[in-house]
Amino acid sequence: MINAQDIKIGTCIRMDGKLYFCIDFLHVKPGKGNTFMRTKLKDVVNGYVLERRFNIGEKLEDVRVERRPYQYLYHDGNDYQFMNQETFEQIPIAHDLINGVDFLIEGQVVDVVSDASTETVLYADMPIKVQQKVTYTEPGLKGDTATNTLKPATVESGATVRVPLFINEGETIEIDTRDGSYVGRVKA
């Protein structure tokens, strides 16, 4: 059990039978009345975000979570097989529990967050930025860089990313896995 004033970003709590991660908090001390914590909590299972107020001193059930590196092995139906980097144990993780799954390629290492008491996987986090090679895109025209126009490009994971016109096949680009946006070209 933790007190409401001990909530920080990344704290995991169990409330109403569900697990929530704190993604934002604010310690509010109004002119009149009691001090309270205003929080934004993200549901681990379905990703819904809710705002919740807690009075200072209110007891909450905290959940101890562990982050471990796992290597992606292969895709099997709706599940993705991962291997623990320390114990070499293999576990399946469902498609909807992996953040940025469209940019997952074999051999890539992700952070798997699990409940330490029950050993159940809560979610898997891809790195925020990944580098992938462009496997297909329409050729860009020389001098076609003055405008901010984007074109679709397929990367090695099979995902489609909107890239500037000057990007060609075979080039390596950096992608933000949170929203699938183009970040920049990687110099060789």
N, C-alpha and C positions, 0 to 999 in steps of 0.2 A: 504494500500500500504506500502511495505517495500523497503528499499534500498538493492541493491545486496550485499553490504558488511555485512548486518545483517543476512544473511543466515547461519544457523547452522544445525547440524545433527538433524533430526526430524522436521524441518520446512516444512510446507505444503504450496505449491504455486499452483496457477491456471495459466496455460500457454497453449495457443493454444486450449482452451476449455477443457483441461484435467487437472486432479489433479496429482501432483507429490510430493513425499516426498524426502527430501534431505537425502541421506545416506552417503555422504562424500563430503568434501569441502576443498579447499586449496586457501589461499590468496597469489597471485603471484605478486611479484614486480620485473619485469625484469629490467635489466640495462638501457635499452632504452625503451621508450614507456610508455603507461599508465598502472597503476595497474589494475588487474582484478581478478575475482573469478572463479576458475575452480571447477565445481560441478559435482557430480554424482546424478542423479535424478531417482527415481523409480516410474513408472506409477502405480497409485493406482488400476486401473481396471484390467490390464493384467499382471502386474509385470515386464514389460520390463524396463531395466536400460539404461539410455542414459547419455552421458557426454555433458555438456553444459558450455559455457563460458559467464560470465556476466561482463560488464564494471562496475567499481566502480561508484556509483551514479545512476545506472540504476534502475528504479522503477519496482517492481514486485507486482502482486496481491497475497497477502497472504490469506490463508484460516485458520480460527480458528477451531481447532479440539478439541474434548473432548474424554477422555478415561474414560469409566465407566465399572465397573464389572457386568457381566451378567452370570447367571447360565444356563447351558445347561439342557433342559427338555427332549426333544424327537426329533426323526427324522421323517419327514413327506415328502415323495417323494424326491425332490431335495433340499428341504429346511430343515434347522435345527431350531427348536424353542428354543428361549432363553428368560429368564425372568430378567428384571432389578432388581438388588438387593435392590434398594432404593424405587422405585415406584411400583414394582411388575407387571409392564406392560410387556406383552409378544410381541416379535417381531420375524419374520422369517428372517434367514440369509442364503443366497445361499451357496452351497457346496464350490464353487471356491473362496469365499471371506474369508474362514477360514484357517489360517495358521496352519498346523499340524493336520488337521481334522481326520486323520487316528487314532489318539490316544485319541479321544474325548470319554468320558464315561459320562453317566447320572449323574447329580449333580455337574459336574465339573464347576469351575468358570473361565471365560476367560475375557480378556480385549477387549471391543468393541470400536473401534475408529469411530467416526461419525463427519460429517461436522456440526458445531454448528449452522450455519445459515439456512441450509435446513433440518437438522435432518436426513439426509440420511446416512446409514451405509457405511463406506468406506471399512473396513475389521475387522476381529476378530483375536486376537493373543492368541494362547495357551501359557501357561507357557513354558519356554525354556526346562525345565527338568520336567518329570512326572514320578511317580512311579506306576508300574502296576504289577499285579501278572501273572506269566506264567501259561497259561491254558493247553498248550500242547507242548511237545518237546520230541524228542527221548531221552531215558536215556543215561547218560554219563557213561563211563567206569572208574573204579577206577584207578587213576594214569595217566589218559589221559590228563594231563595239561601241558606237556612239550612243545607242539607246539602251534602255534598261530591260530589253526584251529577253524572255526566258524560253527555253525549249525543253521538251522531255528527254531524259537520258536514263538508260537502264544500267544499273550497277551490278557488280558481281554477285550480290545476294539475290538479285532478281527484282528488287524494288525499283520504282521509277521516281526520279528526282528532277525537279525543275532547275536547270542550269543556264548560265549565260551562253550566248551564241558562240563565243570563241572556244568553248570546251569541245574537244574532239574525242573519238574513240581511242582507248588505250591510255588516256591520261588518268592520273589518280586525283580524286577530289576528297575533300573533307565534308562530312555530313553531320548535322545535329540530329541525333536519334530521337529527341523529344518530339520534334514536329516534322522531321524529314526534310529539312531545308538545307540548301547548299550553303556552305560556310566559305570555302575557298579552294583554290587549286593548290596541290602539294607539289613543291619544287623537287625535282629528282636529284 
